């Protein structure tokens, strides 16, 4: 189900709770909502649809990927950039990102995984993990 976007910065600034198997339907709604905004959006976190859970969905080289409880455990090669966000009104904002990241997360069946991402995908993941942590760019 496509859900409305959350724009309340007070809500978005709150760290999200750990996701559980009971939150699988939230991940489906999040992916549906991301697909509905595919022309202007490459990633979303659950709080962007009003659910304060640690779930992100994003475009990974042309395929959508969902992570439950993502945590960035290693970063390399910092750089400064600008990003926009569907939940935040106004234009792009400055932020610091890392070219290469290692992420610990859980799959749909809540199996632990660790994977390294680089470039554009790494930047998207960092933006969405910031959402999970209540960090607004």
DSSP file (Angstrom, degrees, kcal/mol; ACC not computed):
  #  RESIDUE AA STRUCTURE BP1 BP2  ACC     N-H-->O    O-->H-N    N-H-->O    O-->H-N    TCO  KAPPA ALPHA  PHI   PSI    X-CA   Y-CA   Z-CA
    1    1 A X              0   0    0      0, 0.0     2,-0.5     0, 0.0    32,-0.3   0.000 360.0 360.0 360.0 132.6    0.0    0.0    0.0
    2    2 A X        -     0   0    0     30,-0.2     2,-0.3    31,-0.1    28,-0.1  -0.652 360.0-159.8 -77.6 126.6    1.3    3.4   -0.9
    3    3 A X        -     0   0    0     -2,-0.5    47,-0.1    26,-0.4     2,-0.1  -0.743  22.0 -99.3-107.3 155.5    1.5    5.6    2.2
    4    4 A X        -     0   0    0     -2,-0.3     2,-0.2    45,-0.1    -1,-0.1  -0.384  44.7-104.2 -68.9 151.5    1.6    9.4    2.5
    5    5 A X        -     0   0    0     44,-0.1     2,-0.4    -2,-0.1    44,-0.2  -0.535  27.5-127.5 -78.7 142.5    5.0   11.0    3.1
    6    6 A X        +     0   0    0     42,-3.0    44,-0.1    -2,-0.2    -1,-0.1  -0.763  31.2 168.6 -89.4 130.6    5.9   12.3    6.5
    7    7 A X        +     0   0    0     -2,-0.4     2,-0.9    81,-0.1    82,-0.2   0.368  37.2 118.6-120.6   0.2    7.1   15.9    6.7
    8    8 A X     >  -     0   0    0      1,-0.2     4,-2.5     2,-0.1     3,-0.3  -0.583  47.2-163.5 -74.2 105.7    7.0   16.5   10.4
    9    9 A X  H  > S+     0   0    0     -2,-0.9     4,-1.5     1,-0.2    -1,-0.2   0.789  86.9  59.1 -64.5 -28.2   10.6   17.2   11.3
   10   10 A X  H  4 S+     0   0    0      2,-0.2    -1,-0.2     1,-0.2     4,-0.1   0.923 110.6  42.1 -64.8 -43.5   10.0   16.6   15.0
   11   11 A X  H >4 S+     0   0    0     -3,-0.3     3,-1.6     1,-0.2    -2,-0.2   0.931 114.0  51.6 -65.8 -46.5    8.9   13.1   14.2
   12   12 A X  H 3< S+     0   0    0     -4,-2.5    -1,-0.2     1,-0.3    -2,-0.2   0.748 101.9  61.9 -64.3 -24.5   11.7   12.5   11.7
   13   13 A X  T 3< S+     0   0    0     -4,-1.5     2,-0.4    -5,-0.2    -1,-0.3   0.458  84.1  95.7 -82.9  -0.9   14.3   13.7   14.2
   14   14 A X  S <  S-     0   0    0     -3,-1.6   120,-0.3    -4,-0.1   121,-0.1  -0.767  84.3-113.1 -90.3 132.4   13.4   10.8   16.6
   15   15 A X        -     0   0    0     -2,-0.4   118,-0.2   118,-0.3     2,-0.1  -0.366  36.9-117.2 -60.7 142.0   15.6    7.6   16.4
   16   16 A X        -     0   0    0    116,-3.2    37,-0.2   115,-0.1     2,-0.1  -0.441  23.4-113.7 -82.9 155.6   13.6    4.7   15.1
   17   17 A X  B     -a   53   0A   0     35,-2.2    37,-2.2     1,-0.1    52,-0.2  -0.421  42.5 -82.0 -83.4 160.3   13.0    1.4   17.0
   18   18 A X        -     0   0    0     35,-0.2     2,-0.2    -2,-0.1    -1,-0.1  -0.381  47.4-126.2 -61.0 136.0   14.3   -2.0   16.2
   19   19 A X        -     0   0    0     35,-0.3     2,-0.2    -2,-0.1    -1,-0.1  -0.613  28.6-172.7 -85.2 147.3   12.3   -3.7   13.5
   20   20 A X    >   -     0   0    0     -2,-0.2     3,-2.3     1,-0.0    90,-0.1  -0.728  45.1 -86.9-128.3 178.5   10.9   -7.2   14.1
   21   21 A X  G >  S+     0   0    0      1,-0.3     3,-1.5    -2,-0.2     4,-0.2   0.779 123.1  68.0 -60.1 -25.9    9.1   -9.9   12.0
   22   22 A X  G 3  S+     0   0    0      1,-0.3     3,-0.3     2,-0.1    -1,-0.3   0.621  92.7  61.9 -68.0 -11.0    5.9   -8.1   12.9
   23   23 A X  G X>  +     0   0    0     -3,-2.3     4,-1.5     1,-0.2     3,-0.6   0.264  67.1 106.1 -99.3  10.8    7.0   -5.2   10.8
   24   24 A X  H <> S+     0   0    0     -3,-1.5     4,-1.7     1,-0.2    -1,-0.2   0.870  77.4  55.8 -58.7 -36.9    7.2   -7.1    7.5
   25   25 A X  H 3> S+     0   0    0     -3,-0.3     4,-2.3     1,-0.2    -1,-0.2   0.829 102.4  56.9 -66.2 -30.0    4.1   -5.3    6.2
   26   26 A X  H <> S+     0   0    0     -3,-0.6     4,-2.7     2,-0.2    -1,-0.2   0.912 104.8  51.9 -64.3 -41.8    5.7   -2.0    6.9
   27   27 A X  H  X S+     0   0    0     -4,-1.5     4,-2.3     2,-0.2    -2,-0.2   0.881 108.9  50.3 -62.8 -38.1    8.6   -3.0    4.5
   28   28 A X  H  X S+     0   0    0     -4,-1.7     4,-2.4     2,-0.2    -1,-0.2   0.931 112.6  46.2 -65.4 -45.4    6.1   -3.9    1.8
   29   29 A X  H  X S+     0   0    0     -4,-2.3     4,-2.5     2,-0.2   -26,-0.4   0.889 111.3  53.1 -63.0 -39.2    4.3   -0.5    2.2
   30   30 A X  H  X S+     0   0    0     -4,-2.7     4,-2.5     2,-0.2    -2,-0.2   0.920 110.8  46.0 -63.4 -44.1    7.7    1.2    2.2
   31   31 A X  H  X S+     0   0    0     -4,-2.3     4,-2.7     2,-0.2    -2,-0.2   0.902 111.9  51.5 -66.1 -41.2    8.7   -0.5   -1.1
   32   32 A X  H  X S+     0   0    0     -4,-2.4     4,-1.8     2,-0.2    -2,-0.2   0.911 112.2  47.1 -59.1 -42.6    5.3    0.3   -2.6
   33   33 A X  H  X S+     0   0    0     -4,-2.5     4,-0.9   -32,-0.3    -2,-0.2   0.898 111.0  50.9 -68.4 -41.4    5.7    4.0   -1.7
   34   34 A X  H >< S+     0   0    0     -4,-2.5     3,-0.9     1,-0.2    -2,-0.2   0.931 109.8  50.3 -61.1 -45.7    9.3    4.1   -3.0
   35   35 A X  H >< S+     0   0    0     -4,-2.7     3,-1.4     1,-0.3    -1,-0.2   0.873 105.9  56.3 -60.3 -36.9    8.2    2.6   -6.3
   36   36 A X  H 3< S+     0   0    0     -4,-1.8    -1,-0.3     1,-0.3    -2,-0.2   0.744 114.8  39.0 -66.4 -22.4    5.4    5.2   -6.5
   37   37 A X  T XX S+     0   0    0     -4,-0.9     3,-2.0    -3,-0.9     4,-1.3   0.078  77.0 124.9-112.0  21.4    8.1    8.0   -6.2
   38   38 A X  T <4  +     0   0    0     -3,-1.4    -1,-0.1     1,-0.3    -2,-0.1   0.728  66.7  62.7 -59.5 -23.4   10.7    6.3   -8.4
   39   39 A X  T 34 S+     0   0    0     -3,-0.2    -1,-0.3     1,-0.2    -2,-0.1   0.748 122.3  18.4 -72.7 -21.9   11.0    9.3  -10.6
   40   40 A X  T <4 S+     0   0    0     -3,-2.0     2,-0.4     1,-0.2    -2,-0.2   0.335 120.4  58.8-129.3   4.9   12.2   11.5   -7.8
   41   41 A X     <  +     0   0    0     -4,-1.3    -1,-0.2    -7,-0.2     3,-0.1  -0.999  38.8 178.7-145.9 137.6   13.4    9.2   -5.1
   42   42 A X  S    S+     0   0    0     -2,-0.4    17,-2.7     1,-0.3     2,-0.3   0.453  75.4  16.7-114.7  -5.6   16.1    6.4   -4.9
   43   43 A X  E     -B   58   0B   0     15,-0.2     2,-0.3    -9,-0.1    -1,-0.3  -0.981  57.0-170.3-163.9 153.0   15.7    5.4   -1.2
   44   44 A X  E     -B   57   0B   0     13,-2.8    13,-2.6    -2,-0.3     2,-0.3  -0.995  12.3-146.9-146.6 150.3   13.3    5.6    1.8
   45   45 A X  E >   -B   56   0B   0     -2,-0.3     3,-2.0    11,-0.2     4,-0.3  -0.851  34.4-111.0-111.4 154.3   13.3    4.9    5.5
   46   46 A X  G > >S+     0   0    0      9,-2.4     5,-2.1     7,-0.4     3,-1.8   0.799 114.4  63.6 -58.0 -31.7   10.2    3.7    7.3
   47   47 A X  G > 5S+     0   0    0      6,-0.3     3,-1.4     1,-0.3    -1,-0.3   0.749  89.7  69.3 -67.5 -18.3    9.9    7.0    9.3
   48   48 A X  G < 5S+     0   0    0     -3,-2.0   -42,-3.0     1,-0.3    -1,-0.3   0.676 103.9  43.0 -70.1 -16.1    9.3    8.8    5.9
   49   49 A X  G < 5S-     0   0    0     -3,-1.8    -1,-0.3    -4,-0.3    -2,-0.2   0.112 131.0 -94.0-113.1  19.0    5.9    7.0    5.8
   50   50 A X  T < 5S+     0   0    0     -3,-1.4     2,-0.5     1,-0.2    -3,-0.2   0.639  90.2 117.8  86.2  15.4    5.2    7.6    9.5
   51   51 A X      < -     0   0    0     -5,-2.1     2,-2.0    -6,-0.1    -2,-0.2  -0.961  55.3-148.2-120.0 117.0    6.5    4.4   11.0
   52   52 A X        +     0   0    0     -2,-0.5   -35,-2.2    -5,-0.1     2,-0.3  -0.456  55.0 120.4 -86.1  68.9    9.4    4.7   13.4
   53   53 A X  B    S-a   17   0A   0     -2,-2.0     2,-2.0   -37,-0.2    -7,-0.4  -0.944  73.7-107.8-130.0 150.9   11.1    1.4   12.7
   54   54 A X  S    S+     0   0    0    -37,-2.2    15,-3.6    -2,-0.3     2,-0.4  -0.533  71.5 126.5 -82.4  77.9   14.6    0.7   11.4
   55   55 A X  E     - C   0  68B   0     -2,-2.0    -9,-2.4    13,-0.2     2,-0.3  -1.000  32.5-178.6-135.0 133.5   13.7   -0.4    7.9
   56   56 A X  E     -BC  45  67B   0     11,-2.4    11,-2.7    -2,-0.4     2,-0.3  -0.975   9.3-168.1-131.6 149.4   15.1    1.0    4.6
   57   57 A X  E     +BC  44  66B   0    -13,-2.6   -13,-2.8    -2,-0.3     2,-0.3  -0.984  20.5 160.1-129.6 143.6   14.5    0.3    0.9
   58   58 A X  E     -BC  43  65B   0      7,-2.1     7,-2.6    -2,-0.3     2,-0.6  -0.992  44.9 -93.6-159.7 161.5   16.7    1.6   -1.9
   59   59 A X  E     - C   0  64B   0    -17,-2.7     2,-0.6    -2,-0.3     5,-0.2  -0.722  35.5-172.2 -80.7 119.8   17.7    1.2   -5.5
   60   60 A X  E >  S- C   0  63B   0      3,-3.6     3,-1.2    -2,-0.6    -1,-0.0  -0.851  72.4 -40.7-118.1  92.7   20.8   -1.0   -5.6
   61   61 A X  T 3  S-     0   0    0     -2,-0.6    -1,-0.1     1,-0.3     3,-0.1   0.895 124.1 -39.3  56.2  45.2   22.1   -0.9   -9.2
   62   62 A X  T 3  S+     0   0    0      1,-0.2     2,-0.4     0, 0.0    -1,-0.3   0.345 125.0  91.5  90.9  -5.8   18.6   -1.1  -10.7
   63   63 A X  E <  S-C   60   0B   0     -3,-1.2    -3,-3.6    -5,-0.0     2,-0.3  -0.956  76.3-119.9-119.9 140.2   17.1   -3.6   -8.2
   64   64 A X  E     -C   59   0B   0     -2,-0.4     2,-0.4    -5,-0.2    -5,-0.2  -0.593  29.4-168.5 -79.4 140.8   15.3   -2.6   -5.0
   65   65 A X  E     -C   58   0B   0     -7,-2.6    -7,-2.1    -2,-0.3     2,-0.4  -0.976   7.1-155.4-129.2 142.2   16.8   -3.9   -1.8
   66   66 A X  E     -C   57   0B   0     -2,-0.4     2,-0.4    -9,-0.2    -9,-0.2  -0.958   8.2-169.8-118.8 136.4   15.3   -3.8    1.7
   67   67 A X  E     -C   56   0B   0    -11,-2.7   -11,-2.4    -2,-0.4     2,-0.5  -0.986   9.4-153.4-125.3 137.0   17.3   -3.8    5.0
   68   68 A X  E    S-CD  55 106B   0     38,-2.5    38,-2.4    -2,-0.4   -13,-0.2  -0.921  79.9  -4.4-105.2 134.1   16.0   -4.3    8.5
   69   69 A X  E    S-     0   0B   0    -15,-3.6    -1,-0.2    -2,-0.5   -14,-0.1   0.886  84.3-167.1  54.7  48.5   18.0   -2.8   11.3
   70   70 A X  E     -     0   0B   0     -3,-0.3     2,-0.4   -16,-0.2    35,-0.2  -0.380   9.9-177.8 -69.4 143.9   20.8   -1.5    9.2
   71   71 A X  E     - D   0 104B   0     33,-2.3    33,-3.0    -2,-0.1     2,-0.6  -0.972  24.5-135.4-142.8 124.3   24.0   -0.3   11.0
   72   72 A X  E     + D   0 103B   0     -2,-0.4    31,-0.2    31,-0.2     3,-0.1  -0.713  27.0 173.9 -80.7 119.8   27.0    1.2    9.3
   73   73 A X  E     +     0   0B   0     29,-2.8     2,-0.3    -2,-0.6    30,-0.2   0.546  62.1  23.1-108.0 -10.1   30.0   -0.5   10.9
   74   74 A X  E     - D   0 102B   0     28,-1.2    28,-2.4     2,-0.0     2,-0.3  -0.967  60.3-170.6-156.3 141.1   32.9    0.9    8.8
   75   75 A X  E     - D   0 101B   0     -2,-0.3     2,-0.3    26,-0.2    26,-0.2  -0.964   4.2-177.1-132.1 150.0   33.4    3.9    6.5
   76   76 A X  E     + D   0 100B   0     24,-2.2    24,-2.0    -2,-0.3    23,-0.6  -0.994  55.9  17.5-144.5 149.1   36.2    4.9    4.1
   77   77 A X  E    S-     0   0B   0     -2,-0.3    22,-2.4    21,-0.2    -1,-0.2   0.982  71.1-147.3  60.5  74.8   37.0    7.9    1.9
   78   78 A X  E     + D   0  98B   0     20,-0.2     2,-0.3    -3,-0.1    20,-0.3  -0.331  22.6 171.4 -68.6 151.4   34.9   10.9    3.2
   79   79 A X  E     - D   0  97B   0     18,-2.7    18,-3.0    -2,-0.0     2,-0.4  -0.978  30.2-118.2-153.9 157.4   33.6   13.5    0.9
   80   80 A X  E     + D   0  96B   0     -2,-0.3     2,-0.3    16,-0.2    16,-0.2  -0.799  42.5 150.6 -99.6 141.8   31.2   16.5    1.0
   81   81 A X  E     - D   0  95B   0     14,-2.7    14,-2.5    -2,-0.4     2,-0.4  -0.844  39.2-109.8-150.9-175.7   28.1   16.6   -1.1
   82   82 A X  E     - D   0  94B   0     -2,-0.3     2,-0.3    12,-0.2    12,-0.2  -0.986  30.2-176.4-127.8 141.5   24.6   17.9   -1.3
   83   83 A X  E     - D   0  93B   0     10,-2.6    10,-3.2    -2,-0.4     2,-0.3  -0.974  13.7-150.8-136.6 151.1   21.4   15.9   -1.0
   84   84 A X        -     0   0    0     -2,-0.3     2,-0.3     8,-0.3     8,-0.1  -0.721  12.9-155.3-110.1 167.5   17.7   16.5   -1.2
   85   85 A X    >   -     0   0    0      3,-0.5     3,-0.6     5,-0.3   -44,-0.1  -0.990  21.6-138.6-148.3 135.0   14.9   14.5    0.6
   86   86 A X  T 3  S+     0   0    0     -2,-0.3    -1,-0.1     1,-0.2   -81,-0.1   0.814 107.4  51.0 -60.7 -30.2   11.3   13.9   -0.1
   87   87 A X  T 3  S+     0   0    0      1,-0.1     2,-0.5    -3,-0.1    -1,-0.2   0.714 101.9  68.4 -81.9 -20.5   10.4   14.4    3.5
   88   88 A X  S <  S-     0   0    0     -3,-0.6    -3,-0.5     2,-0.1     2,-0.1  -0.877  78.6-136.0-107.5 125.7   12.3   17.7    4.0
   89   89 A X        +     0   0    0     -2,-0.5     2,-0.2   -82,-0.2    -2,-0.1  -0.416  66.1  43.0 -76.0 152.9   11.0   20.8    2.3
   90   90 A X  S    S-     0   0    0     -2,-0.1    -5,-0.3     3,-0.0     3,-0.1  -0.440  92.2 -54.5 102.4 179.4   13.5   23.1    0.5
   91   91 A X  S    S-     0   0    0      1,-0.2    -6,-0.1    -2,-0.2    -8,-0.1   0.006  77.2 -46.6 -84.5-169.6   16.4   22.4   -1.7
   92   92 A X        -     0   0    0     -8,-0.1     2,-0.3   -10,-0.1    -8,-0.3  -0.196  54.5-150.3 -59.3 150.9   19.5   20.2   -1.4
   93   93 A X  E     -D   83   0B   0    -10,-3.2   -10,-2.6    -3,-0.1     2,-0.1  -0.926  19.1-105.1-125.8 150.0   21.5   20.4    1.8
   94   94 A X  E     +D   82   0B   0     -2,-0.3     2,-0.3   -12,-0.2   -12,-0.2  -0.449  47.3 157.2 -74.7 144.4   25.2   19.9    2.5
   95   95 A X  E     -D   81   0B   0    -14,-2.5   -14,-2.7    -2,-0.1     2,-0.5  -0.976  39.1-112.9-158.0 165.6   26.3   16.7    4.2
   96   96 A X  E     +D   80   0B   0     -2,-0.3     2,-0.3   -16,-0.2   -16,-0.2  -0.907  37.4 172.3-106.7 132.5   29.4   14.5    4.6
   97   97 A X  E     -D   79   0B   0    -18,-3.0   -18,-2.7    -2,-0.5     2,-0.4  -0.796  26.4-123.9-130.6 173.9   29.3   11.0    3.1
   98   98 A X  E     -D   78   0B   0     -2,-0.3   -20,-0.2   -20,-0.3   -21,-0.2  -0.971   9.0-142.0-125.2 137.6   31.7    8.1    2.6
   99   99 A X  E    S+     0   0B   0    -22,-2.4    20,-1.8   -23,-0.6     2,-0.4   0.837  91.1  32.6 -66.9 -33.2   32.6    6.5   -0.7
  100  100 A X  E    S+DE  76 118B   0    -24,-2.0   -24,-2.2    18,-0.2     2,-0.3  -0.989  70.0 172.8-131.6 131.7   32.8    3.0    0.8
  101  101 A X  E     -DE  75 117B   0     16,-2.6    16,-2.7    -2,-0.4     2,-0.5  -0.963  24.5-143.4-136.0 153.0   30.8    1.6    3.7
  102  102 A X  E     -DE  74 116B   0    -28,-2.4   -29,-2.8    -2,-0.3   -28,-1.2  -0.979  24.8-163.5-114.4 129.5   30.3   -1.7    5.4
  103  103 A X  E     -DE  72 115B   0     12,-3.0    12,-2.2    -2,-0.5     2,-0.5  -0.942  14.6-157.7-121.5 132.1   26.7   -2.4    6.6
  104  104 A X  E     +DE  71 114B   0    -33,-3.0   -33,-2.3    -2,-0.4     2,-0.3  -0.922  37.2 142.1-100.8 130.4   25.4   -4.9    9.1
  105  105 A X  E     - E   0 113B   0      8,-2.5     8,-2.7    -2,-0.5     2,-0.4  -0.907  44.6-108.9-155.1 178.4   21.7   -5.6    8.5
  106  106 A X  E     -DE  68 112B   0    -38,-2.4   -38,-2.5    -2,-0.3     6,-0.2  -0.933  25.3-134.6-121.2 147.5   19.0   -8.2    8.5
  107  107 A X    >   -     0   0    0      4,-1.8     3,-2.1    -2,-0.4   -40,-0.1  -0.183  43.6 -82.5 -85.2-177.8   17.2   -9.7    5.6
  108  108 A X  T 3  S+     0   0    0      1,-0.3   -84,-0.1   -42,-0.1    -1,-0.0   0.815 135.3  48.0 -57.0 -31.6   13.4  -10.3    5.2
  109  109 A X  T 3  S-     0   0    0      2,-0.1    -1,-0.3     0, 0.0   -88,-0.1   0.231 121.1-112.2 -95.3  15.2   13.8  -13.6    7.1
  110  110 A X    <   +     0   0    0     -3,-2.1     2,-0.4     1,-0.2    -2,-0.1   0.809  63.7 152.2  59.9  37.2   15.9  -11.7    9.8
  111  111 A X        -     0   0    0      1,-0.0    -4,-1.8     0, 0.0    -1,-0.2  -0.810  48.9-112.7 -90.9 137.3   19.1  -13.4    9.0
  112  112 A X  E     +E  106   0B   0     -2,-0.4     2,-0.3    -6,-0.2    -6,-0.2  -0.463  40.4 176.6 -72.6 139.4   22.2  -11.3    9.8
  113  113 A X  E     -E  105   0B   0     -8,-2.7    -8,-2.5    -2,-0.2     2,-0.4  -0.970  20.3-158.9-138.9 153.5   24.3  -10.1    6.8
  114  114 A X  E     +E  104   0B   0     -2,-0.3     2,-0.3   -10,-0.2   -10,-0.2  -0.995  22.9 167.5-131.8 129.2   27.3   -7.8    6.4
  115  115 A X  E     -E  103   0B   0    -12,-2.2   -12,-3.0    -2,-0.4     2,-0.4  -0.995  29.1-132.3-144.3 146.4   28.0   -6.3    3.0
  116  116 A X  E     -E  102   0B   0     -2,-0.3     2,-0.3   -14,-0.2   -14,-0.2  -0.828  24.0-173.0 -99.3 137.1   30.2   -3.6    1.6
  117  117 A X  E     -E  101   0B   0    -16,-2.7   -16,-2.6    -2,-0.4     2,-0.3  -0.933   0.8-167.2-127.3 151.4   28.8   -0.9   -0.7
  118  118 A X  E >>  -E  100   0B   0     -2,-0.3     4,-0.9   -18,-0.2     3,-0.8  -0.901  44.8  -6.9-133.6 163.1   30.5    1.8   -2.7
  119  119 A X  H 3> S-     0   0    0    -20,-1.8     4,-2.0    -2,-0.3     5,-0.2  -0.198 121.0  -0.2  63.2-137.3   29.7    5.0   -4.6
  120  120 A X  H 3> S+     0   0    0      1,-0.2     4,-2.3     2,-0.2    -1,-0.2   0.877 133.7  51.6 -59.7 -43.8   26.1    6.0   -5.3
  121  121 A X  H <> S+     0   0    0     -3,-0.8     4,-2.4     1,-0.2    -1,-0.2   0.910 109.0  51.7 -61.9 -40.9   24.5    3.0   -3.5
  122  122 A X  H  X S+     0   0    0     -4,-0.9     4,-2.2   -23,-0.2    -1,-0.2   0.896 109.2  50.8 -61.6 -39.5   26.7    3.7   -0.4
  123  123 A X  H  X S+     0   0    0     -4,-2.0     4,-2.0     2,-0.2    -2,-0.2   0.919 109.6  49.5 -65.2 -43.3   25.5    7.4   -0.4
  124  124 A X  H  X S+     0   0    0     -4,-2.3     4,-2.2     1,-0.2     5,-0.2   0.944 111.0  49.7 -60.0 -48.0   21.8    6.3   -0.6
  125  125 A X  H  X S+     0   0    0     -4,-2.4     4,-2.9     1,-0.2     5,-0.3   0.907 108.7  52.6 -59.6 -43.0   22.2    3.9    2.3
  126  126 A X  H  X S+     0   0    0     -4,-2.2     4,-2.2     1,-0.2    -1,-0.2   0.909 108.8  50.5 -60.3 -41.8   24.0    6.5    4.5
  127  127 A X  H  X S+     0   0    0     -4,-2.0     4,-1.6     1,-0.2    -1,-0.2   0.924 114.1  43.9 -60.8 -45.3   21.1    8.9    3.9
  128  128 A X  H  X S+     0   0    0     -4,-2.2     4,-1.9     2,-0.2    -2,-0.2   0.872 111.3  52.3 -72.6 -36.7   18.5    6.3    4.9
  129  129 A X  H  X S+     0   0    0     -4,-2.9     4,-1.8     2,-0.2    -1,-0.2   0.886 105.5  57.1 -65.3 -37.0   20.4    5.1    7.9
  130  130 A X  H  <>S+     0   0    0     -4,-2.2     5,-2.9    -5,-0.3     4,-0.4   0.930 104.3  52.8 -55.6 -44.7   20.6    8.7    9.0
  131  131 A X  H ><5S+     0   0    0     -4,-1.6     3,-1.7     1,-0.2    -2,-0.2   0.934 107.1  51.3 -55.9 -46.6   16.8    8.7    8.9
  132  132 A X  H 3<5S+     0   0    0     -4,-1.9  -116,-3.2     1,-0.3    -1,-0.2   0.832 110.8  49.2 -59.7 -32.1   16.7    5.7   11.1
  133  133 A X  T 3<5S-     0   0    0     -4,-1.8  -118,-0.3  -118,-0.2    -1,-0.3   0.391 118.9-110.1 -89.6   3.5   19.0    7.5   13.6
  134  134 A X  T < 5 +     0   0    0     -3,-1.7     2,-0.6    -4,-0.4    -3,-0.2   0.699  70.0 144.6  77.3  18.7   16.9   10.6   13.6
  135  135 A X      < -     0   0    0     -5,-2.9     2,-0.5    -6,-0.2    -1,-0.3  -0.822  33.7-160.1 -95.9 121.9   19.5   12.6   11.7
  136  136 A X              0   0    0     -2,-0.6  -123,-0.0    -3,-0.1    -9,-0.0  -0.855 360.0 360.0 -99.9 132.9   18.1   15.2    9.3
  137  137 A X              0   0    0     -2,-0.5   -54,-0.1   -10,-0.1    -1,-0.1   0.516 360.0 360.0 -73.1 360.0   20.4   16.5    6.5
